[in-house]
């Protein structure tokens, strides 16, 4: 099954462990995602998401959302749907 790309990491805030993601598809809190950069990849469930420092429950194509991640990533990492 082909992976469905839903966004790319534009910025990574190390202390807050938050990735700013430019979405190319829809995403919502509770979705399972896969974060991949080179050989590094991990899966995670979206637990919280913000737009302009306000909590949101979903994002659509074209939005820039901030997602808290449990592991480090880098700018340019690709976010896939893991479901």
mmCIF file of the N, C-alpha and C atoms, coordinates in Angstrom:
data_MODEL
# 
_entry.id   MODEL 
# 
loop_
_atom_site.group_PDB 
_atom_site.id 
_atom_site.type_symbol 
_atom_site.label_atom_id 
_atom_site.label_alt_id 
_atom_site.label_comp_id 
_atom_site.label_asym_id 
_atom_site.label_entity_id 
_atom_site.label_seq_id 
_atom_site.pdbx_PDB_ins_code 
_atom_site.Cartn_x 
_atom_site.Cartn_y 
_atom_site.Cartn_z 
_atom_site.occupancy 
_atom_site.B_iso_or_equiv 
_atom_site.pdbx_formal_charge 
_atom_site.auth_seq_id 
_atom_site.auth_comp_id 
_atom_site.auth_asym_id 
_atom_site.auth_atom_id 
_atom_site.pdbx_PDB_model_num 
ATOM 1   N N  . UNK A 1 1  ? 0.836  -1.178 0.000  1.00 0.00 ? 1  UNK A N  1 
ATOM 2   C CA . UNK A 1 1  ? 0.000  0.000  0.000  1.00 0.00 ? 1  UNK A CA 1 
ATOM 3   C C  . UNK A 1 1  ? 0.886  1.248  0.000  1.00 0.00 ? 1  UNK A C  1 
ATOM 4   N N  . UNK A 1 2  ? 0.607  2.181  -0.884 1.00 0.00 ? 2  UNK A N  1 
ATOM 5   C CA . UNK A 1 2  ? 1.390  3.406  -0.970 1.00 0.00 ? 2  UNK A CA 1 
ATOM 6   C C  . UNK A 1 2  ? 1.073  4.308  0.219  1.00 0.00 ? 2  UNK A C  1 
ATOM 7   N N  . UNK A 1 3  ? 2.123  4.952  0.714  1.00 0.00 ? 3  UNK A N  1 
ATOM 8   C CA . UNK A 1 3  ? 1.934  5.882  1.826  1.00 0.00 ? 3  UNK A CA 1 
ATOM 9   C C  . UNK A 1 3  ? 1.363  7.185  1.291  1.00 0.00 ? 3  UNK A C  1 
ATOM 10  N N  . UNK A 1 4  ? 0.464  7.777  2.063  1.00 0.00 ? 4  UNK A N  1 
ATOM 11  C CA . UNK A 1 4  ? -0.143 9.041  1.658  1.00 0.00 ? 4  UNK A CA 1 
ATOM 12  C C  . UNK A 1 4  ? 0.549  10.187 2.398  1.00 0.00 ? 4  UNK A C  1 
ATOM 13  N N  . UNK A 1 5  ? 1.265  11.018 1.634  1.00 0.00 ? 5  UNK A N  1 
ATOM 14  C CA . UNK A 1 5  ? 1.944  12.161 2.241  1.00 0.00 ? 5  UNK A CA 1 
ATOM 15  C C  . UNK A 1 5  ? 0.914  13.206 2.644  1.00 0.00 ? 5  UNK A C  1 
ATOM 16  N N  . UNK A 1 6  ? 1.023  13.695 3.887  1.00 0.00 ? 6  UNK A N  1 
ATOM 17  C CA . UNK A 1 6  ? 0.078  14.717 4.338  1.00 0.00 ? 6  UNK A CA 1 
ATOM 18  C C  . UNK A 1 6  ? 0.758  16.024 4.722  1.00 0.00 ? 6  UNK A C  1 
ATOM 19  N N  . UNK A 1 7  ? 2.098  16.078 4.626  1.00 0.00 ? 7  UNK A N  1 
ATOM 20  C CA . UNK A 1 7  ? 2.759  17.340 4.917  1.00 0.00 ? 7  UNK A CA 1 
ATOM 21  C C  . UNK A 1 7  ? 4.259  17.218 5.052  1.00 0.00 ? 7  UNK A C  1 
ATOM 22  N N  . UNK A 1 8  ? 4.909  18.398 5.196  1.00 0.00 ? 8  UNK A N  1 
ATOM 23  C CA . UNK A 1 8  ? 6.357  18.470 5.400  1.00 0.00 ? 8  UNK A CA 1 
ATOM 24  C C  . UNK A 1 8  ? 6.642  19.399 6.569  1.00 0.00 ? 8  UNK A C  1 
ATOM 25  N N  . UNK A 1 9  ? 7.682  19.055 7.333  1.00 0.00 ? 9  UNK A N  1 
ATOM 26  C CA . UNK A 1 9  ? 8.085  19.884 8.465  1.00 0.00 ? 9  UNK A CA 1 
ATOM 27  C C  . UNK A 1 9  ? 8.844  21.108 7.950  1.00 0.00 ? 9  UNK A C  1 
ATOM 28  N N  . UNK A 1 10 ? 8.314  22.299 8.229  1.00 0.00 ? 10 UNK A N  1 
ATOM 29  C CA . UNK A 1 10 ? 8.975  23.558 7.859  1.00 0.00 ? 10 UNK A CA 1 
ATOM 30  C C  . UNK A 1 10 ? 9.928  24.027 8.938  1.00 0.00 ? 10 UNK A C  1 
ATOM 31  N N  . UNK A 1 11 ? 9.580  23.746 10.203 1.00 0.00 ? 11 UNK A N  1 
ATOM 32  C CA . UNK A 1 11 ? 10.408 24.208 11.311 1.00 0.00 ? 11 UNK A CA 1 
ATOM 33  C C  . UNK A 1 11 ? 10.271 23.248 12.484 1.00 0.00 ? 11 UNK A C  1 
ATOM 34  N N  . UNK A 1 12 ? 11.362 23.102 13.235 1.00 0.00 ? 12 UNK A N  1 
ATOM 35  C CA . UNK A 1 12 ? 11.366 22.234 14.411 1.00 0.00 ? 12 UNK A CA 1 
ATOM 36  C C  . UNK A 1 12 ? 11.800 23.053 15.620 1.00 0.00 ? 12 UNK A C  1 
ATOM 37  N N  . UNK A 1 13 ? 10.963 23.084 16.657 1.00 0.00 ? 13 UNK A N  1 
ATOM 38  C CA . UNK A 1 13 ? 11.291 23.757 17.913 1.00 0.00 ? 13 UNK A CA 1 
ATOM 39  C C  . UNK A 1 13 ? 11.756 22.694 18.898 1.00 0.00 ? 13 UNK A C  1 
ATOM 40  N N  . UNK A 1 14 ? 13.068 22.659 19.137 1.00 0.00 ? 14 UNK A N  1 
ATOM 41  C CA . UNK A 1 14 ? 13.681 21.590 19.924 1.00 0.00 ? 14 UNK A CA 1 
ATOM 42  C C  . UNK A 1 14 ? 13.186 21.564 21.365 1.00 0.00 ? 14 UNK A C  1 
ATOM 43  N N  . UNK A 1 15 ? 13.195 22.715 22.059 1.00 0.00 ? 15 UNK A N  1 
ATOM 44  C CA . UNK A 1 15 ? 12.803 22.736 23.479 1.00 0.00 ? 15 UNK A CA 1 
ATOM 45  C C  . UNK A 1 15 ? 11.346 22.336 23.662 1.00 0.00 ? 15 UNK A C  1 
ATOM 46  N N  . UNK A 1 16 ? 10.470 22.834 22.810 1.00 0.00 ? 16 UNK A N  1 
ATOM 47  C CA . UNK A 1 16 ? 9.036  22.529 22.927 1.00 0.00 ? 16 UNK A CA 1 
ATOM 48  C C  . UNK A 1 16 ? 8.674  21.187 22.299 1.00 0.00 ? 16 UNK A C  1 
ATOM 49  N N  . UNK A 1 17 ? 9.598  20.607 21.504 1.00 0.00 ? 17 UNK A N  1 
ATOM 50  C CA . UNK A 1 17 ? 9.358  19.373 20.753 1.00 0.00 ? 17 UNK A CA 1 
ATOM 51  C C  . UNK A 1 17 ? 8.122  19.505 19.864 1.00 0.00 ? 17 UNK A C  1 
ATOM 52  N N  . UNK A 1 18 ? 8.086  20.619 19.124 1.00 0.00 ? 18 UNK A N  1 
ATOM 53  C CA . UNK A 1 18 ? 6.954  20.923 18.251 1.00 0.00 ? 18 UNK A CA 1 
ATOM 54  C C  . UNK A 1 18 ? 7.453  21.085 16.824 1.00 0.00 ? 18 UNK A C  1 
ATOM 55  N N  . UNK A 1 19 ? 6.743  20.455 15.892 1.00 0.00 ? 19 UNK A N  1 
ATOM 56  C CA . UNK A 1 19 ? 7.034  20.584 14.466 1.00 0.00 ? 19 UNK A CA 1 
ATOM 57  C C  . UNK A 1 19 ? 5.967  21.459 13.824 1.00 0.00 ? 19 UNK A C  1 
ATOM 58  N N  . UNK A 1 20 ? 6.405  22.441 13.035 1.00 0.00 ? 20 UNK A N  1 
ATOM 59  C CA . UNK A 1 20 ? 5.466  23.226 12.232 1.00 0.00 ? 20 UNK A CA 1 
ATOM 60  C C  . UNK A 1 20 ? 5.385  22.528 10.878 1.00 0.00 ? 20 UNK A C  1 
ATOM 61  N N  . UNK A 1 21 ? 4.172  22.115 10.516 1.00 0.00 ? 21 UNK A N  1 
ATOM 62  C CA . UNK A 1 21 ? 3.970  21.287 9.326  1.00 0.00 ? 21 UNK A CA 1 
ATOM 63  C C  . UNK A 1 21 ? 3.096  22.017 8.320  1.00 0.00 ? 21 UNK A C  1 
ATOM 64  N N  . UNK A 1 22 ? 3.577  22.132 7.071  1.00 0.00 ? 22 UNK A N  1 
ATOM 65  C CA . UNK A 1 22 ? 2.778  22.659 5.960  1.00 0.00 ? 22 UNK A CA 1 
ATOM 66  C C  . UNK A 1 22 ? 2.036  21.461 5.379  1.00 0.00 ? 22 UNK A C  1 
ATOM 67  N N  . UNK A 1 23 ? 0.703  21.502 5.482  1.00 0.00 ? 23 UNK A N  1 
ATOM 68  C CA . UNK A 1 23 ? -0.103 20.345 5.101  1.00 0.00 ? 23 UNK A CA 1 
ATOM 69  C C  . UNK A 1 23 ? -0.366 20.284 3.593  1.00 0.00 ? 23 UNK A C  1 
ATOM 70  N N  . UNK A 1 24 ? -0.246 19.074 3.049  1.00 0.00 ? 24 UNK A N  1 
ATOM 71  C CA . UNK A 1 24 ? -0.637 18.817 1.660  1.00 0.00 ? 24 UNK A CA 1 
ATOM 72  C C  . UNK A 1 24 ? -1.847 17.889 1.645  1.00 0.00 ? 24 UNK A C  1 
ATOM 73  N N  . UNK A 1 25 ? -2.373 17.586 2.832  1.00 0.00 ? 25 UNK A N  1 
ATOM 74  C CA . UNK A 1 25 ? -3.560 16.758 2.993  1.00 0.00 ? 25 UNK A CA 1 
ATOM 75  C C  . UNK A 1 25 ? -4.174 17.055 4.352  1.00 0.00 ? 25 UNK A C  1 
ATOM 76  N N  . UNK A 1 26 ? -5.292 16.447 4.642  1.00 0.00 ? 26 UNK A N  1 
ATOM 77  C CA . UNK A 1 26 ? -5.983 16.690 5.913  1.00 0.00 ? 26 UNK A CA 1 
ATOM 78  C C  . UNK A 1 26 ? -5.412 15.865 7.051  1.00 0.00 ? 26 UNK A C  1 
ATOM 79  N N  . UNK A 1 27 ? -5.552 16.403 8.264  1.00 0.00 ? 27 UNK A N  1 
ATOM 80  C CA . UNK A 1 27 ? -5.096 15.703 9.467  1.00 0.00 ? 27 UNK A CA 1 
ATOM 81  C C  . UNK A 1 27 ? -5.973 16.159 10.630 1.00 0.00 ? 27 UNK A C  1 
ATOM 82  N N  . UNK A 1 28 ? -6.167 15.255 11.593 1.00 0.00 ? 28 UNK A N  1 
ATOM 83  C CA . UNK A 1 28 ? -6.931 15.655 12.777 1.00 0.00 ? 28 UNK A CA 1 
ATOM 84  C C  . UNK A 1 28 ? -6.336 15.001 14.017 1.00 0.00 ? 28 UNK A C  1 
ATOM 85  N N  . UNK A 1 29 ? -6.662 15.570 15.176 1.00 0.00 ? 29 UNK A N  1 
ATOM 86  C CA . UNK A 1 29 ? -6.204 15.014 16.440 1.00 0.00 ? 29 UNK A CA 1 
ATOM 87  C C  . UNK A 1 29 ? -6.726 13.581 16.535 1.00 0.00 ? 29 UNK A C  1 
ATOM 88  N N  . UNK A 1 30 ? -5.849 12.657 16.927 1.00 0.00 ? 30 UNK A N  1 
ATOM 89  C CA . UNK A 1 30 ? -6.203 11.243 17.012 1.00 0.00 ? 30 UNK A CA 1 
ATOM 90  C C  . UNK A 1 30 ? -5.696 10.435 15.832 1.00 0.00 ? 30 UNK A C  1 
ATOM 91  N N  . UNK A 1 31 ? -5.322 11.116 14.730 1.00 0.00 ? 31 UNK A N  1 
ATOM 92  C CA . UNK A 1 31 ? -4.777 10.415 13.569 1.00 0.00 ? 31 UNK A CA 1 
ATOM 93  C C  . UNK A 1 31 ? -3.406 9.830  13.894 1.00 0.00 ? 31 UNK A C  1 
ATOM 94  N N  . UNK A 1 32 ? -3.118 8.681  13.280 1.00 0.00 ? 32 UNK A N  1 
ATOM 95  C CA . UNK A 1 32 ? -1.779 8.111  13.379 1.00 0.00 ? 32 UNK A CA 1 
ATOM 96  C C  . UNK A 1 32 ? -0.966 8.640  12.205 1.00 0.00 ? 32 UNK A C  1 
ATOM 97  N N  . UNK A 1 33 ? 0.256  9.101  12.519 1.00 0.00 ? 33 UNK A N  1 
ATOM 98  C CA . UNK A 1 33 ? 1.130  9.616  11.466 1.00 0.00 ? 33 UNK A CA 1 
ATOM 99  C C  . UNK A 1 33 ? 2.481  8.920  11.531 1.00 0.00 ? 33 UNK A C  1 
ATOM 100 N N  . UNK A 1 34 ? 3.201  8.984  10.424 1.00 0.00 ? 34 UNK A N  1 
ATOM 101 C CA . UNK A 1 34 ? 4.580  8.507  10.371 1.00 0.00 ? 34 UNK A CA 1 
ATOM 102 C C  . UNK A 1 34 ? 5.439  9.688  9.967  1.00 0.00 ? 34 UNK A C  1 
ATOM 103 N N  . UNK A 1 35 ? 6.514  9.920  10.717 1.00 0.00 ? 35 UNK A N  1 
ATOM 104 C CA . UNK A 1 35 ? 7.440  11.010 10.445 1.00 0.00 ? 35 UNK A CA 1 
ATOM 105 C C  . UNK A 1 35 ? 8.711  10.379 9.894  1.00 0.00 ? 35 UNK A C  1 
ATOM 106 N N  . UNK A 1 36 ? 9.150  10.831 8.700  1.00 0.00 ? 36 UNK A N  1 
ATOM 107 C CA . UNK A 1 36 ? 10.291 10.201 8.057  1.00 0.00 ? 36 UNK A CA 1 
ATOM 108 C C  . UNK A 1 36 ? 11.254 11.257 7.523  1.00 0.00 ? 36 UNK A C  1 
ATOM 109 N N  . UNK A 1 37 ? 12.536 11.114 7.878  1.00 0.00 ? 37 UNK A N  1 
ATOM 110 C CA . UNK A 1 37 ? 13.605 11.973 7.369  1.00 0.00 ? 37 UNK A CA 1 
ATOM 111 C C  . UNK A 1 37 ? 14.813 11.079 7.183  1.00 0.00 ? 37 UNK A C  1 
ATOM 112 N N  . UNK A 1 38 ? 15.174 10.810 5.928  1.00 0.00 ? 38 UNK A N  1 
ATOM 113 C CA . UNK A 1 38 ? 16.281 9.897  5.645  1.00 0.00 ? 38 UNK A CA 1 
ATOM 114 C C  . UNK A 1 38 ? 15.971 8.510  6.176  1.00 0.00 ? 38 UNK A C  1 
ATOM 115 N N  . UNK A 1 39 ? 16.904 7.941  6.938  1.00 0.00 ? 39 UNK A N  1 
ATOM 116 C CA . UNK A 1 39 ? 16.716 6.605  7.520  1.00 0.00 ? 39 UNK A CA 1 
ATOM 117 C C  . UNK A 1 39 ? 15.925 6.649  8.817  1.00 0.00 ? 39 UNK A C  1 
ATOM 118 N N  . UNK A 1 40 ? 15.715 7.835  9.338  1.00 0.00 ? 40 UNK A N  1 
ATOM 119 C CA . UNK A 1 40 ? 15.015 7.988  10.617 1.00 0.00 ? 40 UNK A CA 1 
ATOM 120 C C  . UNK A 1 40 ? 13.509 8.061  10.383 1.00 0.00 ? 40 UNK A C  1 
ATOM 121 N N  . UNK A 1 41 ? 12.768 7.225  11.098 1.00 0.00 ? 41 UNK A N  1 
ATOM 122 C CA . UNK A 1 41 ? 11.303 7.300  11.016 1.00 0.00 ? 41 UNK A CA 1 
ATOM 123 C C  . UNK A 1 41 ? 10.682 6.780  12.309 1.00 0.00 ? 41 UNK A C  1 
ATOM 124 N N  . UNK A 1 42 ? 9.519  7.330  12.634 1.00 0.00 ? 42 UNK A N  1 
ATOM 125 C CA . UNK A 1 42 ? 8.768  6.862  13.799 1.00 0.00 ? 42 UNK A CA 1 
ATOM 126 C C  . UNK A 1 42 ? 7.298  7.155  13.573 1.00 0.00 ? 42 UNK A C  1 
ATOM 127 N N  . UNK A 1 43 ? 6.471  6.404  14.293 1.00 0.00 ? 43 UNK A N  1 
ATOM 128 C CA . UNK A 1 43 ? 5.022  6.596  14.215 1.00 0.00 ? 43 UNK A CA 1 
ATOM 129 C C  . UNK A 1 43 ? 4.526  7.229  15.501 1.00 0.00 ? 43 UNK A C  1 
ATOM 130 N N  . UNK A 1 44 ? 3.458  7.969  15.385 1.00 0.00 ? 44 UNK A N  1 
ATOM 131 C CA . UNK A 1 44 ? 2.923  8.701  16.520 1.00 0.00 ? 44 UNK A CA 1 
ATOM 132 C C  . UNK A 1 44 ? 1.446  8.980  16.289 1.00 0.00 ? 44 UNK A C  1 
ATOM 133 N N  . UNK A 1 45 ? 0.697  9.123  17.379 1.00 0.00 ? 45 UNK A N  1 
ATOM 134 C CA . UNK A 1 45 ? -0.694 9.566  17.293 1.00 0.00 ? 45 UNK A CA 1 
ATOM 135 C C  . UNK A 1 45 ? -0.711 11.057 17.601 1.00 0.00 ? 45 UNK A C  1 
ATOM 136 N N  . UNK A 1 46 ? -1.390 11.828 16.768 1.00 0.00 ? 46 UNK A N  1 
ATOM 137 C CA . UNK A 1 46 ? -1.461 13.282 16.969 1.00 0.00 ? 46 UNK A CA 1 
ATOM 138 C C  . UNK A 1 46 ? -2.278 13.535 18.235 1.00 0.00 ? 46 UNK A C  1 
ATOM 139 N N  . UNK A 1 47 ? -1.618 14.110 19.255 1.00 0.00 ? 47 UNK A N  1 
ATOM 140 C CA . UNK A 1 47 ? -2.300 14.340 20.526 1.00 0.00 ? 47 UNK A CA 1 
ATOM 141 C C  . UNK A 1 47 ? -2.776 15.780 20.665 1.00 0.00 ? 47 UNK A C  1 
ATOM 142 N N  . UNK A 1 48 ? -2.075 16.708 20.016 1.00 0.00 ? 48 UNK A N  1 
ATOM 143 C CA . UNK A 1 48 ? -2.512 18.101 20.044 1.00 0.00 ? 48 UNK A CA 1 
ATOM 144 C C  . UNK A 1 48 ? -1.989 18.819 18.814 1.00 0.00 ? 48 UNK A C  1 
ATOM 145 N N  . UNK A 1 49 ? -2.738 19.829 18.412 1.00 0.00 ? 49 UNK A N  1 
ATOM 146 C CA . UNK A 1 49 ? -2.403 20.576 17.199 1.00 0.00 ? 49 UNK A CA 1 
ATOM 147 C C  . UNK A 1 49 ? -2.821 22.017 17.419 1.00 0.00 ? 49 UNK A C  1 
ATOM 148 N N  . UNK A 1 50 ? -1.997 22.951 16.910 1.00 0.00 ? 50 UNK A N  1 
ATOM 149 C CA . UNK A 1 50 ? -2.324 24.366 17.044 1.00 0.00 ? 50 UNK A CA 1 
ATOM 150 C C  . UNK A 1 50 ? -2.121 25.098 15.727 1.00 0.00 ? 50 UNK A C  1 
ATOM 151 N N  . UNK A 1 51 ? -2.930 26.142 15.544 1.00 0.00 ? 51 UNK A N  1 
ATOM 152 C CA . UNK A 1 51 ? -2.743 27.097 14.453 1.00 0.00 ? 51 UNK A CA 1 
ATOM 153 C C  . UNK A 1 51 ? -2.718 28.474 15.114 1.00 0.00 ? 51 UNK A C  1 
ATOM 154 N N  . UNK A 1 52 ? -1.663 29.242 14.872 1.00 0.00 ? 52 UNK A N  1 
ATOM 155 C CA . UNK A 1 52 ? -1.514 30.571 15.494 1.00 0.00 ? 52 UNK A CA 1 
ATOM 156 C C  . UNK A 1 52 ? -1.702 30.518 17.006 1.00 0.00 ? 52 UNK A C  1 
ATOM 157 N N  . UNK A 1 53 ? -1.088 29.539 17.662 1.00 0.00 ? 53 UNK A N  1 
ATOM 158 C CA . UNK A 1 53 ? -1.105 29.375 19.126 1.00 0.00 ? 53 UNK A CA 1 
ATOM 159 C C  . UNK A 1 53 ? -2.497 29.091 19.694 1.00 0.00 ? 53 UNK A C  1 
ATOM 160 N N  . UNK A 1 54 ? -3.431 28.662 18.851 1.00 0.00 ? 54 UNK A N  1 
ATOM 161 C CA . UNK A 1 54 ? -4.771 28.277 19.312 1.00 0.00 ? 54 UNK A CA 1 
ATOM 162 C C  . UNK A 1 54 ? -4.990 26.801 18.988 1.00 0.00 ? 54 UNK A C  1 
ATOM 163 N N  . UNK A 1 55 ? -5.506 26.070 19.977 1.00 0.00 ? 55 UNK A N  1 
ATOM 164 C CA . UNK A 1 55 ? -5.752 24.639 19.778 1.00 0.00 ? 55 UNK A CA 1 
ATOM 165 C C  . UNK A 1 55 ? -6.821 24.429 18.713 1.00 0.00 ? 55 UNK A C  1 
ATOM 166 N N  . UNK A 1 56 ? -6.558 23.482 17.807 1.00 0.00 ? 56 UNK A N  1 
ATOM 167 C CA . UNK A 1 56 ? -7.529 23.112 16.777 1.00 0.00 ? 56 UNK A CA 1 
ATOM 168 C C  . UNK A 1 56 ? -7.638 21.585 16.773 1.00 0.00 ? 56 UNK A C  1 
ATOM 169 N N  . UNK A 1 57 ? -8.750 21.079 16.240 1.00 0.00 ? 57 UNK A N  1 
ATOM 170 C CA . UNK A 1 57 ? -8.933 19.627 16.208 1.00 0.00 ? 57 UNK A CA 1 
ATOM 171 C C  . UNK A 1 57 ? -8.574 19.031 14.854 1.00 0.00 ? 57 UNK A C  1 
ATOM 172 N N  . UNK A 1 58 ? -8.412 19.896 13.822 1.00 0.00 ? 58 UNK A N  1 
ATOM 173 C CA . UNK A 1 58 ? -8.060 19.376 12.502 1.00 0.00 ? 58 UNK A CA 1 
ATOM 174 C C  . UNK A 1 58 ? -7.398 20.465 11.669 1.00 0.00 ? 58 UNK A C  1 
ATOM 175 N N  . UNK A 1 59 ? -6.723 20.020 10.613 1.00 0.00 ? 59 UNK A N  1 
ATOM 176 C CA . UNK A 1 59 ? -6.108 20.930 9.661  1.00 0.00 ? 59 UNK A CA 1 
ATOM 177 C C  . UNK A 1 59 ? -6.375 20.418 8.264  1.00 0.00 ? 59 UNK A C  1 
ATOM 178 N N  . UNK A 1 60 ? -6.398 21.325 7.296  1.00 0.00 ? 60 UNK A N  1 
ATOM 179 C CA . UNK A 1 60 ? -6.671 20.925 5.910  1.00 0.00 ? 60 UNK A CA 1 
ATOM 180 C C  . UNK A 1 60 ? -5.508 21.323 5.006  1.00 0.00 ? 60 UNK A C  1 
ATOM 181 N N  . UNK A 1 61 ? -5.545 20.839 3.789  1.00 0.00 ? 61 UNK A N  1 
ATOM 182 C CA . UNK A 1 61 ? -4.510 21.127 2.806  1.00 0.00 ? 61 UNK A CA 1 
ATOM 183 C C  . UNK A 1 61 ? -4.257 22.633 2.737  1.00 0.00 ? 61 UNK A C  1 
ATOM 184 N N  . UNK A 1 62 ? -2.971 23.016 2.800  1.00 0.00 ? 62 UNK A N  1 
ATOM 185 C CA . UNK A 1 62 ? -2.597 24.422 2.728  1.00 0.00 ? 62 UNK A CA 1 
ATOM 186 C C  . UNK A 1 62 ? -2.368 25.062 4.086  1.00 0.00 ? 62 UNK A C  1 
ATOM 187 N N  . UNK A 1 63 ? -2.896 24.458 5.165  1.00 0.00 ? 63 UNK A N  1 
ATOM 188 C CA . UNK A 1 63 ? -2.703 25.005 6.516  1.00 0.00 ? 63 UNK A CA 1 
ATOM 189 C C  . UNK A 1 63 ? -1.275 24.746 7.000  1.00 0.00 ? 63 UNK A C  1 
ATOM 190 N N  . UNK A 1 64 ? -0.825 25.592 7.917  1.00 0.00 ? 64 UNK A N  1 
ATOM 191 C CA . UNK A 1 64 ? 0.404  25.339 8.661  1.00 0.00 ? 64 UNK A CA 1 
ATOM 192 C C  . UNK A 1 64 ? -0.002 25.085 10.099 1.00 0.00 ? 64 UNK A C  1 
ATOM 193 N N  . UNK A 1 65 ? 0.284  23.892 10.582 1.00 0.00 ? 65 UNK A N  1 
ATOM 194 C CA . UNK A 1 65 ? -0.112 23.515 11.938 1.00 0.00 ? 65 UNK A CA 1 
ATOM 195 C C  . UNK A 1 65 ? 1.123  23.149 12.750 1.00 0.00 ? 65 UNK A C  1 
ATOM 196 N N  . UNK A 1 66 ? 1.034  23.360 14.063 1.00 0.00 ? 66 UNK A N  1 
ATOM 197 C CA . UNK A 1 66 ? 2.089  22.954 14.986 1.00 0.00 ? 66 UNK A CA 1 
ATOM 198 C C  . UNK A 1 66 ? 1.634  21.678 15.679 1.00 0.00 ? 66 UNK A C  1 
ATOM 199 N N  . UNK A 1 67 ? 2.478  20.655 15.617 1.00 0.00 ? 67 UNK A N  1 
ATOM 200 C CA . UNK A 1 67 ? 2.153  19.350 16.200 1.00 0.00 ? 67 UNK A CA 1 
ATOM 201 C C  . UNK A 1 67 ? 3.259  18.976 17.180 1.00 0.00 ? 67 UNK A C  1 
ATOM 202 N N  . UNK A 1 68 ? 2.874  18.627 18.404 1.00 0.00 ? 68 UNK A N  1 
ATOM 203 C CA . UNK A 1 68 ? 3.859  18.168 19.390 1.00 0.00 ? 68 UNK A CA 1 
ATOM 204 C C  . UNK A 1 68 ? 4.213  16.719 19.082 1.00 0.00 ? 68 UNK A C  1 
ATOM 205 N N  . UNK A 1 69 ? 5.518  16.430 19.070 1.00 0.00 ? 69 UNK A N  1 
ATOM 206 C CA . UNK A 1 69 ? 5.996  15.081 18.788 1.00 0.00 ? 69 UNK A CA 1 
ATOM 207 C C  . UNK A 1 69 ? 6.795  14.561 19.969 1.00 0.00 ? 69 UNK A C  1 
ATOM 208 N N  . UNK A 1 70 ? 6.827  13.249 20.138 1.00 0.00 ? 70 UNK A N  1 
ATOM 209 C CA . UNK A 1 70 ? 7.551  12.643 21.262 1.00 0.00 ? 70 UNK A CA 1 
ATOM 210 C C  . UNK A 1 70 ? 9.029  12.447 20.945 1.00 0.00 ? 70 UNK A C  1 
ATOM 211 N N  . UNK A 1 71 ? 9.373  12.486 19.648 1.00 0.00 ? 71 UNK A N  1 
ATOM 212 C CA . UNK A 1 71 ? 10.767 12.299 19.246 1.00 0.00 ? 71 UNK A CA 1 
ATOM 213 C C  . UNK A 1 71 ? 11.214 13.473 18.389 1.00 0.00 ? 71 UNK A C  1 
ATOM 214 N N  . UNK A 1 72 ? 12.541 13.659 18.321 1.00 0.00 ? 72 UNK A N  1 
ATOM 215 C CA . UNK A 1 72 ? 13.089 14.760 17.530 1.00 0.00 ? 72 UNK A CA 1 
ATOM 216 C C  . UNK A 1 72 ? 12.933 14.474 16.040 1.00 0.00 ? 72 UNK A C  1 
ATOM 217 N N  . UNK A 1 73 ? 12.781 15.550 15.286 1.00 0.00 ? 73 UNK A N  1 
ATOM 218 C CA . UNK A 1 73 ? 12.819 15.450 13.832 1.00 0.00 ? 73 UNK A CA 1 
ATOM 219 C C  . UNK A 1 73 ? 13.535 16.689 13.321 1.00 0.00 ? 73 UNK A C  1 
ATOM 220 N N  . UNK A 1 74 ? 13.526 16.897 12.015 1.00 0.00 ? 74 UNK A N  1 
ATOM 221 C CA . UNK A 1 74 ? 14.231 18.035 11.428 1.00 0.00 ? 74 UNK A CA 1 
ATOM 222 C C  . UNK A 1 74 ? 13.387 18.650 10.330 1.00 0.00 ? 74 UNK A C  1 
ATOM 223 N N  . UNK A 1 75 ? 13.765 19.874 9.954  1.00 0.00 ? 75 UNK A N  1 
ATOM 224 C CA . UNK A 1 75 ? 13.132 20.518 8.808  1.00 0.00 ? 75 UNK A CA 1 
ATOM 225 C C  . UNK A 1 75 ? 13.282 19.603 7.592  1.00 0.00 ? 75 UNK A C  1 
ATOM 226 N N  . UNK A 1 76 ? 12.229 19.523 6.790  1.00 0.00 ? 76 UNK A N  1 
ATOM 227 C CA . UNK A 1 76 ? 12.267 18.699 5.587  1.00 0.00 ? 76 UNK A CA 1 
ATOM 228 C C  . UNK A 1 76 ? 11.733 17.292 5.794  1.00 0.00 ? 76 UNK A C  1 
ATOM 229 N N  . UNK A 1 77 ? 11.492 16.893 7.054  1.00 0.00 ? 77 UNK A N  1 
ATOM 230 C CA . UNK A 1 77 ? 10.917 15.579 7.314  1.00 0.00 ? 77 UNK A CA 1 
ATOM 231 C C  . UNK A 1 77 ? 9.527  15.511 6.684  1.00 0.00 ? 77 UNK A C  1 
ATOM 232 N N  . UNK A 1 78 ? 9.177  14.344 6.176  1.00 0.00 ? 78 UNK A N  1 
ATOM 233 C CA . UNK A 1 78 ? 7.887  14.156 5.523  1.00 0.00 ? 78 UNK A CA 1 
ATOM 234 C C  . UNK A 1 78 ? 6.955  13.448 6.501  1.00 0.00 ? 78 UNK A C  1 
ATOM 235 N N  . UNK A 1 79 ? 5.701  13.953 6.551  1.00 0.00 ? 79 UNK A N  1 
ATOM 236 C CA . UNK A 1 79 ? 4.682  13.359 7.410  1.00 0.00 ? 79 UNK A CA 1 
ATOM 237 C C  . UNK A 1 79 ? 3.732  12.553 6.528  1.00 0.00 ? 79 UNK A C  1 
ATOM 238 N N  . UNK A 1 80 ? 3.538  11.284 6.890  1.00 0.00 ? 80 UNK A N  1 
ATOM 239 C CA . UNK A 1 80 ? 2.622  10.408 6.161  1.00 0.00 ? 80 UNK A CA 1 
ATOM 240 C C  . UNK A 1 80 ? 1.495  9.983  7.084  1.00 0.00 ? 80 UNK A C  1 
ATOM 241 N N  . UNK A 1 81 ? 0.359  9.654  6.489  1.00 0.00 ? 81 UNK A N  1 
ATOM 242 C CA . UNK A 1 81 ? -0.718 9.016  7.233  1.00 0.00 ? 81 UNK A CA 1 
ATOM 243 C C  . UNK A 1 81 ? -0.286 7.582  7.503  1.00 0.00 ? 81 UNK A C  1 
ATOM 244 N N  . UNK A 1 82 ? -0.446 7.111  8.740  1.00 0.00 ? 82 UNK A N  1 
ATOM 245 C CA . UNK A 1 82 ? -0.032 5.754  9.094  1.00 0.00 ? 82 UNK A CA 1 
ATOM 246 C C  . UNK A 1 82 ? -1.234 4.835  9.243  1.00 0.00 ? 82 UNK A C  1 
ATOM 247 N N  . UNK A 1 83 ? -2.392 5.251  8.746  1.00 0.00 ? 83 UNK A N  1 
ATOM 248 C CA . UNK A 1 83 ? -3.605 4.429  8.883  1.00 0.00 ? 83 UNK A CA 1 
ATOM 249 C C  . UNK A 1 83 ? -3.992 3.810  7.573  1.00 0.00 ? 83 UNK A C  1 
# 
